[in-house]
Amino acid sequence: MKFEESFHALTGNAPFPWQVALFDKFKEGAFPASCNLPTGLGKTSVLAIWLLAFKENPTHVPRRLVYVVNRRTVVDQTTNEAEKLKENCSKVGITELAISTLRGQFADNREWSADPSRPAIICGTVDMIGSRLLFSGYGIGFKAKPLHAGFLGQDVLLVHDEAHLEPAFQELLIAIEKEQRRCNEFQKFHVVELSATSRAGGEVFGLTKEELNVPKSIPKAPIEPEQETPLQVVHRRMKAKKGIKFHPFAKDQLARKIDELIETQWKDSGKAILIFVRAVADVEKIEKLLSERNKKVEHKPVQVLTGTLRGLERDRLAENDAIFARFLAKPKVTPQVGTVYFICTSAGEVGVDLSADHLISDLTPLDSMMQRFGRVNRRGLGEANIDIFYEAEPDPKKEDDAFERARWKTKAILERLPVCDWSADRREAAPIELRVLNLTKEERKAAFTPEPTILPVTDILFDAWSLTTIKEKMPGRPPVEPYLHGLPTEWQPPEAHVAWRIEVGEITGKMLEEYAPADLLEDYPLKPHELLKDNASRIFERLKRLKVDATTPVWILSEDDSVKPLTLGDLIKGDKEYLNYKTILLPPSAGGFASGMLASESTTANDVADECYDVKNLQIRKRIFNEKEAPEEMKLEREIVFREGEDKDGEPIKIWYWYVRPQSTDSPNARATKEYFLQPHLDDAKQAAEQFVDNLKMPEPLRTAVVVAAQFHDIGKRRKVWQNSLGNIGYPKFEWAKSGRKMAALELNRYRHEFGSVLDVTSHFEFQKLDEAIKELVFHLIAAHHGRARPHFPVDEAFDPEPKGRNVEVVIKEVPRRFARLQRKYGRWGLAFLESLVRAADIQASKKAEGNDK
C-alpha cells in the first residue's frame, strides 16, 4: 500500500505535499531538527507519518513517539488523534499500538511501559515529560522514576510542539540528545522541534515549493470538501482572509473598550467571537461585563479558559461545553447557537484546534499574536475581523522592559502588512502574508517573547538526577523546574499549584508521625486533574483572604517530594516567595474554590483525587471509610487507623481504606487481588523478557543479561521472613510471590527481597556460566528492579536475615560502585532502559498471574 493510501486509511484525509515529503525523510531515519509549519495545516499528522515510517523501516525509526505540548496548553487533542490512529491501524497492517497520556483526568494507562517492544505514542506536557526525562517525575514515586526516564529517553522520537513557547525545554532536549551521542547510548533519542512560529532562523523543514506558490485568487470553496485536492486546501488556508485593525484604549479601560466593540459589532450577529487577553484580571472583568449584558438570556453565551483552571474542570470544558463546541470542527456535544464569546488567556493559544468567526485581542509579542491569528478562520471559509487593542499611552516605567519592547515592535511589523482587498480599513494577516514579511533573524528576536535565562545542564547534573534512590535533598542536585522553563521573569513569574485533599484535615497531630504525608502521597499521588496552577504571588494573596481559621492545616509539597505540614496562619505569616514552585494542599473545609479556580471568597471546595479513570472509563482508585470489602478488581493500597477516641472495647473509631486498581507491582504496600506462586511467576517473567528482547532484536550479551535477570529477579522471596510477611502458612511447601488482598500481611522488618536475590543468584548455573562483565549487569538489573541500587540500598534495608555465612557487607559496598561503572558503560538512559525491561517483565508476569494480561 502506498503512503498516500495508508495515510488516508489512518486519518481519513489525503496527505498534504509537506506530509509526503516528511514521510520520505522519516522512513530513512532522517529527522529534521526543526519543522516550521503554519497553524491549521495538520501538524499533529506527524503521529501518522511516524507510524507509517516505523512500519516501513523499524530498524531506523524509533518505536516510541513522545509528543510534548506546552505547559499552558489546556486541551490535549493530540491524544484524541492518536486514539483515531489506534482504531484504524489494522487497516494498514499494524497490529499493535499503545497510547498513553501523562496529563488530564484520565490516568496514565501504562500501555507504553507495559510492553516496551511495541510501538507507542505518549502525549504529555513539558512538566510531565521533562521531569520524567530527568529522573524526577512529578507525581510518581522513586521506584518508577528510572522506568519513565529509560522508556522516554531511549528508542524515542520526541516531538516538541510549539517549541518557541518553551525555549529552555528545547535547549534541554538538545543537550540530552548530544549527551546521549557523546556517551554512545545504544538506543537512540531524536528531537524534532515543531512550530508555526519558530524562533529558529536558517534552514528548517517546511511547506513544499508548490504549497508556497499560492495563486492570487482562490475559488469559492466547494460544497463537498472532498472536491478539493490537498494542495487546493493548503492554498485556501494560506490565503484565509484575516483583517487586522488597531484600537487604542486608555489606562485600565481595556475590558470596557472590548465590551463597547462587542456591543456595536457582534451583539446579535450569531457569530462565534474569540477574545484573547494576557491578564487573568482582564478575563474576569470582560466575563463580568458580558455576563451582566446577557443576564436575561436563557443560556449564558460566555465561557472562560485560563491557565488557572483546575485540571478536572479544564478537561470537562473540552468534553462537554456547548460554547467551546462552537469553535471546534468536530465537537463532541451539540454547539450552542447564537452569538457566543470565548475569553482566553494564553492557555488557548496553542494545542487547541479552535476556529472562531472573529477575534478580539490585546497586543502581545509576535509569536503570541501569530498563534492567536491561527485560531480564527483557520479553514479560509469567510472573512474574519481581528481587532487588536493597545495602550494609547505606553507606561514610561516599562520603556526598557524587554517584553514591552517586543509588543511595540510587533505592532510596527504588523502595520507593514498590505491593506485588505475586502476591507479598506484593515490589514491582511493571512498566513501567506505573514510568511512573506521575510523577517530577519534580528527582527524576529526583537518581536518575539524574550527568552528567559536558560540554565546550562552538565554531565554532573545528569549524574546527580539519576541517583533516584536518594530521596532526600542532595547538594549539587537542584530541582528540575528551572531547567525545564528557565528562570522566572517579570512577564512569566514563578508559579505554584493548589489542590484539595481530605487527608490534610483528617491526619493531624500525632497521626502525622505514624502516617507521613510524603508516604501517603507516594501511595496516592497527586494527578494533573486535581491541580490548579497560578502565579505564586497571586496564590499567596488569595490564601491570605480565605475565610477560615488560622489553625487550618496545610501541607506544602516541594519539588523533591518532601512534605511540610503547617497551619494556614504560619504559611501566610511567612515569605510569599516560599511558595514558588511548591504545591499547596488544603483540606476541603478550607474552601477557596469556585468556577474551577482558586477563589478566596468561596467557603467550599472538593477533593477530586478519586475522579481518576483509565481509558475504559473504569475508576482506578478509591478511598472509603469503614468499608473493608474492596471495590471490584481493586486491591488494598493502605489502611489508616484512627485510634483517638477509641470506643469502650478499645476499637478504633474509624478506619480509612485506600484501594487501587492493579496496574503495576511498584508499591510494596499494595496486595495482589489474589495470591500466586513464586516459581510460575519467575517463569512468566523470563518468558516476557524473552519476548521483549526478541521483538527489540537486542544483541548479545545484553539479551542474555535481561533474560537471566528476569528469571531470578524474585528468588530472594524464598526467605522465611518474606513468606511469613505474606501470611503464607503453607511455607516451605508452597512459596508465594504475592498474597491475596484478603490476607493480613505481617511485619517484614524492611528486608528487601531484591537484595536477597542478588545474593542467591550466584548459586544458579544459568548465572555461573556468564562472563564476569555480564554477571555484573545481571546483579544490577536484579538489585534495581524496584528502584533501589541507584546508587545504593538505604542502610536500614541493606541486610539479609539469612546470610548463610556470606559476607553481606562486601556485597552492600559493591552496589553503588557497580552502578557507577555500568552507568558509564551503558549511559544514564541506556542503563535505565535495561533496568526497565526487567521491571516490565515482572509487571507483565504479575498481570498474567492475576488474569489482567490481556
N, C-alpha and C positions, 0 to 999 in steps of 0.2 A: 504494500500500500504506500503510495507516495505521501510526502509530508503534507501537501495541501489536503488530501483526503483524510489523513489521520487527524490533522488539526481540526477539520470540520467535524469529524466524528466525536472528538473530545469536547469541543467548545460550542458547537452549533453554529460557528461562524467560519467564513472563508478567511484565510490569513491575509493581513496587510503585507505589502512587499517587504517592509522592515522586519517583520516576523520571520519571513522566509530567509532573509539574509542572516538574522541572528541564529536561526537553527543551523545554518550551514557552518557557522563558527563553532557553536556549542558541540556539534557532533564530532568535530575534530579535536575537541579538548581545548579550544581557544576561547577564553572567557574575557571579554573586554573589561578593562578596569572601570570604565565609565560609560553609561548609556544615557544620552540626553534625548528624551522623548516628550513631546507635548502632552499636556493633560488631555484626556478624552480619547486617546488612541490606543487603549488597551495594554498599558504597561504590565498589568498583572498576568497577561498571557505568557510572561516569562516562565510561569509554572508549567504550562502545557509544552512550551518549547523545550524546557529542560527534560521533561518526562519522555518526550519522543526522542530526544537526543540520547538519553540514557538507554532507552530500548534499543536504539541502533548501535550504540557503541559504549557498552557498560564498562569497558576497560579504561576509557579515557574520561568518562563523565562521572562525577561523584554520585553516589546513590542517595544522598540526602540533600534536599534543598531547604535551606533555612531562610525564611522571608521575614525581614525585620522592618517594622514600621515605627515611625517617630513616636515618642512617648506622649505627645499631645493628641495623637490620633484617637478618636473616640470609637468609631465603628470599624471593626476589622473585617472588611468584606473579603479579604484575601482568603480567609478560611472557608467562606461560602464557595468561592471559586474553586478551591482545592477539593471540596466535597463533590462538586459537579464533575471534576475530573475523575474522582474515585468511582462515581456512579457510571461513568462512560468508558473507563479504561479497558474493560473487557472487549469493547468494540475494536480496539486496536491491538489486541493480543497481549495486554498487560494483565497478569492475573492478580497481582498484589500491589497495593499502595496504602501506606499508613498515613493518616492525617492526624496531627495534634496541634492544639493551640495552647500557648502558655499565657493566655490572658482571658479575661472575661468571666462570666458566671460559670460557664462550663469548664470543668476542671481538665487539666492535662490528663488525657486518657492513657498516656504512656504507650500508645501504639508504636511510636517512633523508637522507644528504647526497649520494648519487649522483644523485638526481633531485629537486631542491628543489620541483618543481612538483606532485608528487603527495602525497596525504595520508599522514601518517606518525605513528606512535606511538613515542616514545623514552622508555625507562624507565631510571632511574639513581638513584644515591644523592645525598645533599646534597653530598658532596665532589666526586663526578664531574660532576654537572650544575652545581653552584655555581661550581666553579673554572673551568669552561669558559665560563660566562656572563661571568666577569670576565677573559676573555682570558688565563687562567692554567691551562689544563687540565692536571691531573695525568696524567703518563704519556704525553703527546703532545708532539711537537716544536714548535718555534716556528712552523714553516711552517703547521701545521694549526690553531693557536690562533684566528686570525681566522675561519676557516671555521666552527669549532664555535660561536664567540660569535655570529656572524651568523645561523646557522641555528637556534640555540637561543633567540636573543633577538629574532627578527622573525617575524611571521606565526605566532605561537605562543600557545596556551592552556596555561599551566603550572599543573598541579595539584599542590599540596604536601600530601601525605598525612601525617596525624598531625602537623600543623604545631605543635601545642602542645609537642612534644618539641624543636623547633628554633626557638625564638623569634627568635634572631639572624638566622637564614636568612630567616624570614618577613619580618622588618623590611627585610632587604636586598632581597628581591624587590619589596616595596612601593616602596622607594627607586628601584629600576631602572625600575619601571613609571612612577613620577612623573617621573623624569628623561627618559624617552623621550617622555612627553607634553610636557614643557617644551621639548624640542628638536624637537618636531613630526616625529618619525621616521615615515617613510611607511608602514612595515609595523607592525602593531600587536602589542603584547605584553600579554596579560591574565594575571592571577594569581588562582587560586581556592584558598583555604585549606580543607582537608578534614580533619575530625577527629571522633572520637567524644567527645572531652573538650576542647572548645575553650576556650582562655583568654579568648576574646573575650566580652564581655558585650553587651547590646543586641540589636539585630535581626540575625538571621542566617537563612540558608535552612536548613530542617529538615524534619521529618516533617509531613505534612498534618494537618489537624484530625481527619479520620476515622481516621488512623493512631494519633493520640494518644488517641482516645476508646476506650480499651481496656476491654472488658467485664470484670466482676468475676470471672467464671468462664470458663475456656477448655475446650471439649470435648476429649475424648481424640483424639489425633492419628489420622487415618485410615491404613489400611494403605498405600494408594497416595497419595503426596504430591500427585499431580495433582488429587485430590479436594478440596483446599483452594484457596480463592481467594487471590490475592496479599495481600489485606487480612487474611484469617484467618492467613496465615503471619506477617505483621508482628505481629499481636496475640499469637500464640503465643510468638514470640521476645521480645517486650516483657514478657511475663509468665513467662518462663523461671525456674523455681524455683532459687534460689541462696542457701543458708542460711549466714550468717556466724557463726563462733564464735571468740572471742579466747582465747589461751592465753599465760600469762606464762612466761618462761624466765630462768634465772639467767645471769650473765655467762659467755660462751664456751660455753654449753650449747645453742645453737640446733640444731646438727646432731644432737646426741644426743636432744633432745626431739622433733624431727621423726621420727627413726628409731623412737622409742618409740611415737609415734602410729601410724605405719605398721604396726608390729608388732601393735598391738592392734586396729586397724580394717581394714587393707587387705591384709594379708599374703597371704591366699588368696582374695581377693574376685573375682579375674578382671577387675578394673576397670583403666582407664587413668588413672593418677594423675599430675597435673602439679604440679611443685614449683618455686616461684619464690623465689630469694634474691638479694640485691643483690651480695654479695661472691663473687668467684671462689674464694676460700679456702673459703667455706662450701659451694660447689658441690662442690669436691674432697673435703671431709670427708664430705658426705652420700653422694656416689658411693662412697667407700671403705667406709662402713658398710653400705650396701645391697648392694654387690658382695660383701662378706665374708659377709653374711647369706644370699646366694643363690649362693655359690660352687659348690654341688653341683648347681645347676640346669643342664640341658643347654644352654639358650640364655640368656645373660645378659639379665636383664629391665631393665637400666638403660642409659639414654642421656643424654648431656650436650649442652647447647647454650649456648655463651657467645660474647660478642663477641670473644673472644681466639682463636677458631678460625681457622686459615688458610683462605683463600677456597676452595681446592680441596676440602678436607675438608668445609667448610660446604655446598658445592654437592652433594657426594656424599651427605651426610646427607639432604638434601631429596629426592634422586632415588632412593636405594637402601636406606635404612634401614627395617627392618621394625618397629622400635619407633616411630619417628617416624610411620610409616604408620598406626599405631593411632589417631592424633589427627587424621587428615585425613578429609574426607568422601569424596574420590575419590583414594585413594592410587595410586601407580604400581607398587607392589610389594605382595605379599601381607603383610598385617599380622601381627605376632607375637601369638599367643594367650596367654591367661593374664593375670596381673597384670603390668603394665609401669609403669615410672617414667621420667618425662622431667624432668630437672633443668635449669633455665634461670636465667640472669641476665636483665637487661632486654632482652637480644638477642631473646628470644622474645615480648616484649610486643606488638610491632606488626609488621604486614606478613606475618604468618604465620596462615593460616586454621586454627588449632588449635582443637579442641574436646575437652576432657577430660571424664571422668566426674566427677572430684572434683579439688579444688585445695587445695594447701598453700602458704602464703606467709609471708614476713616482712612487717613493717609498713613501708610506703613512703608517700610523698605521694599525695594523692588521684588525680591524673591517672594515676599509675602503677598504683594499685590498681584503678581502673576499667578500665584496659587488661587487667589480669590477670583481672578478673572476666569480661571478654569472651572469654576463652579456655576457659571451662568451660560446658557445657550450652548452647552457642550456639543450638541449634535448638529448645530448650524441650521436649525429649522425655523428661525424667525429673526427678529431684530431686538436686541437686548440693550436697555439703558443701564449704564454704570455711572452712578452718581457718587463722587468722591468728595468728602468734606475735609477741609484743612483749616488750621487756626489762622484767623485774619491777622493776628499779631503774635508771631512766634515768641516764646518765652526767652528773653535775653539771657537768663541764667543758664540756659541749655545751649548756648551758642557753640560751645566746644564739645558738646556731647556727641559721641560717635553715632549713636542711634539716631539722634535728631538730624544730624548732617546727612545720614543715609536717606531719611524720609524726604528731605527737601531736594536732594539730588534725584530721587525717584520722580518727584513732581516735574522737575526740569526735563528729565528724559521722556516722560510720558507726553509732555507738551510738544515733543518733536514728532509725534505720530501724525499721520495725514488726517485731514478733515473727512468725516464720513460722507459717502456719496448718497446716503439716505437721510442724513440729518445735519444741517449746516452748522449747528452749534455744538457738535460733538466730534471727538477724535476717535479714529478707528483703532480698536485694540484687538482685532482678530489675531489668532496665533501666528499667521504668516507675517503680519505687520510687526509684531513684537520680535519675530526672528530676524527680519531684515533691518532692524535697528543696527545690527552689527556692532554691538558694544565692544569696546576694547577691554582688555583684562583689567585695566585701571578703573574704567567706568563701572564695570561690573562689581569690583571690590568696593568702590565708593558708595554704590547704591544698595548693595546687599546688606542684610543684617550683620553687624560687626561680629566677627568670630570671638568667642570667649577665649580666655587664656587657656591654652591646651597644654596639659601636663605631659611631659615625655614619659614613656614607660621604658623600663630597663629589664635585662635578664634577671637582675637581683629581685625586682618586684615580682616578676613572673614566678620565680622560685618561692618567694615568701607566700604568695597567694595559693600556691599549690600545696602548702602544708595544712591540709584541711582537718587533720586530726586535732590540731591545736585550735581549740575553740575560743580561748581567751584572747584578749588583746595582746598583740605582739609587737615589740619595737621593729620598725622597718617594714611593717605590713599595714599600710594605710587603708581606709575604706575605699571601695572602688568607685563610688559615686562621682567624684571629681574627674576621674579618668574616663568616665562614660560621657559626661556632659560638659566638661571644662569647668573652670572656676566661675562662681556666680558673678553676675554683672548687675548694673543698675536696672537694666531693662529685662533681666532674667534673674531675679533674686533667688536666694535659697528657698527650697520647698520643704514641705513636711506632709505627712499623711495622718489621717484620723480614721479610727474605726471604733465600733461599739461591741463589747463582749460582756456577756453575763458574768463570766468568771471574775472579772475585775471587781465586781461588787460582792460576789459570794466568797471568794477566797481572800481573806484578810487576816490580820493579826498573826497568831502563831501558825495558822494553816499555811502561810507563805513559806515557812521553814520546811514543812513536810511536802508541799506541792510547789516547787519552784516555778515561777512564771515562765522562765526560759524553757523548762522541760515541757510544760503544758503547751506552749506554742510550737514546740518541735513536734509533739504528738498531733496537734490540731492546728496546723499552720494557718496564718492569715492568707486569704486568697484575694486576687485583684478585685473581685466583685464586692468585697467588704470595705474597700478603701476609698476614701476621697482624698484628693490632693489639692493643695493651695499654697500660696505664698506663706512661708513660715511665720513671718511677722503678722500677717493678717489672721492666721490661725491663733496666734498668741493673744491678739486683741479680742478675738471673739470668745476665747476660753475665759478671759478675764470677766466677760459680761454674762457668763452662764448664770442662770437663776437657780443655783444650788449652793449648799453649804460648803464652806472651805475645807471641811474634813472629807469630802467626797474622794474616794480612792481613784488613782490614776496609775497606769503602767506606761513607762516610756521605753520603747524598743529602739535600740541603737542598731547601726549598720552591721555590727559584729554579732548580732542576735542576742546580746545581753539585754536584760530587762531590769529596770529600776522601778520598784513600786514607791509611790509617794502620794501626797494629797494634792488636790487641786490648789489649795491655798499655798503650799510650798512651791508648786510649779509657777504660779503667777507672781510670786514674790521674787523669783529668780530672774536671770538674764534671758531675754527673749531669744537671743542667739543660741541658747541651749537647745532649742527645738529644731535647729537647722538639720535637715535630712533625717530627722527622727520620725517614729510613728507613735502617735499618742492614742492609747487605748482607754476608752471611757466606759463606765457602766451605763446601760440604757437609762437608768434612773437619773443620770446627769442631764438628759435631754440634749438639746443643741442640734437637732436635725429636722430639716423641713425642705420639701421640694427637691430632695436629692442632694442638698448641700448643707454645710455647717452653718447653723443659724442660731446665734446666741439668744434670741428672743424665744425660741421654742423650748418647751418643757418636756418634749417627748423625743424618743429615739428608739431604734430597734436593732437587735442583734440578728444579722443575716448570715452568720457563719454556716448554718446548716442548709442554706439555699444554694447547694453545691451539687451539680449533676454531671453525669457522664454523657457521652454522645447519644446514648439511648434514652436520655432523659430520666435515668434512674438516680435517685438520691445516693450520694456516696458517703455521707457521714451524718450522724445524728446524736445529739446529747439528750438524755432522758433522766429525769429524777425518779428514783424509787421503782424503776421497771427493769428487772434483771433479765427478762427474756429479750434476747437480741432481735432486732428487726430482721426480716428475711434476708438471707445471704450477707449479713453483716457480722463482723467479729468485734469482740470487746477490745478496745484500744487502752482504756484506762477507767478505773473507778475511783471516785473521790468520796471519802467518808467524812461526814460532818458529825463530830462527836460532842461538840459543845452543846450542853443542854440535853444529854442523853436521857432516855426515858427511865422509868423506875427499875427496869430489868437490865439497865446498862447498855441498851441497844442504841446505835446512832439514830439521831432524829431524821436523817435522810442520807441517801447515797445517790451520787450522780454518776451515771454510766455513760461513757463516751464510746460510740460504736462507729466503725468504718467499714466500707465495702472493700473486700480484699483486692488490692492492686499490686502489691509488692511485698517482699519479705524484709523491707528496710527496718521496720520497727521491732525492737526486742520485746516490747510490751504487748504487741498485738498477738492474739492467739489465732490459729487457723480455725476455719469453720468446722473442721473435723481432724482427728489425729491421722497421721500417716507414718509409715515405717521408714527407717533411715536408709537401708540398702537400696530399695527401689528408687528412693529419691536421688541417691548418688548415681544410680544407673541412668535415670532420666536426665540428670544434669549433664552427664557425659554425652548422652545421645544428642541433647540440644546443642552442646558445644560443637560436636562434630558437624551438625547441620550448619551452624553458623560459619565455621571456618571453611567448610566445603563451598558454601554459597559465596563466601567472600574471596574464594581462591587464595587463601592465606598461605604463604610459603612456609616450608620447613626452615628452621625448627620451631617457629612461632606457633604453627598449627599444633604440634605435639604438646607444647607448653600449656596452651589454653585448655586442651582436652584433658590432660593429666591433672591440671589444677581443678577443673570442674569435677573430675572423677573422685577426688579425695578432699574436696573443699570442706566437708562437714564431718569428717571422721572423728574430730575432737568431741563430737556429741556423744561418743560412746562412753564417756566418763560417767561414773555413778552419780556424781553431783549434778550433772546435766539432766540425766534421765529422772532423777528424783525431783528436780525442779519442774519437770513436766507433769509430775504426778503419775509416772509410769510404774504401777505396782507390779507389772509383768517383767520388769528388768531382772536379770540379764537375758531371760529367754527371748524377750522382744525388745527391740531398740527403736525408739521413735525419733523422727525428725522434727515433728511438731505435735503439740497436743491439741485436742479439740477445744472449742470455745467454752464447753461446759466443765472442763477440768480446772481444778483450783491449782494454780502454779505455786510452787514453794520458793523459798529464798535461794538464789543462785550464788550469792556471795561474790558477784562480779566476775566470776570465771568466764573468759571469752573462749568459745569453742574453736574459733578460727586459729587462736594461738595454740591450742591443743592439737589442731590439725597439722600445723607446721611441724610440731614435734613428732607426730605419729606417722606422717607420710614417708619418713626416711626408712621405715621398715617394710615398705612395699616394693616389690620387684619392678613394677612399671616406673617407679621413680628412680630406683637404684641404677637402672641401666642408662639413664640420661647423662649427657655431658654436664660437666660442672657448671658451665655458663647457663644452661637451660634449667638445671636444678635451682639455681639462684632465682631465676624468673618465676618458676613454679612456687617456690617458697613465698615470694612476694604476692603473687596473684591469690594464693590461698589466704595469706595474712590480711590482705586488703579487701576481701570481698564483702565486708560490712563497714568499710570506711576507715578502719584502723590502718596502722603501718604507713601513714602519710604524715610524719615520718616514723611514728612510734606507737606503742601501746601505752596508755596512761599508767602511772605507777600502780594504782590500785587494781589494774586489770592484767598486769604483766606477771602472772604466776600460773602454776599448774598444780592442782590439788593432788595429782597422782604422778609425780615426776619419774618414778621408777628408776631412780639412780641417774637420771640425765641432768646435765649441767644447764639448768634453765637460765641462769644468769648470763651465760655466754650467748645463748640464743636471743635473749632480750636485747643485749647490746648490739647485736648484728643487724637488727631490724632497721634502724634509721640509716646505718651505713649502706645497707643493701638498697634501700630506697634511693639514696643519693646516687649510687653507681648506676642503677637501672634508669633513673630519670635522665642522666647524662647520655646514656646509651640509646634510649628509645624516644627521648624528648618528653616534654611535660604532658602534652595532649596525647602523644603516642602511647605512653605508659598508662595513662588514664583510660584510653580506649581499650587496651588489652585487659586491664582490670575489669572494665565494664562488660566485656564479653563473658567473663566468668560469672559476674553478677547477674547478667541477663539469663544465662543458662540456669542458674539457681532459681531465679524468679519463674522461668518457664516450667521448670520441673515442679515447683510448688503449685503452680496453677494446674498442672496436669493432675497432681495428686488430689486437688480439691475439685476437679472437674470443670475448671474455668479456663481450659487451654484453647478453646475454640475461638 
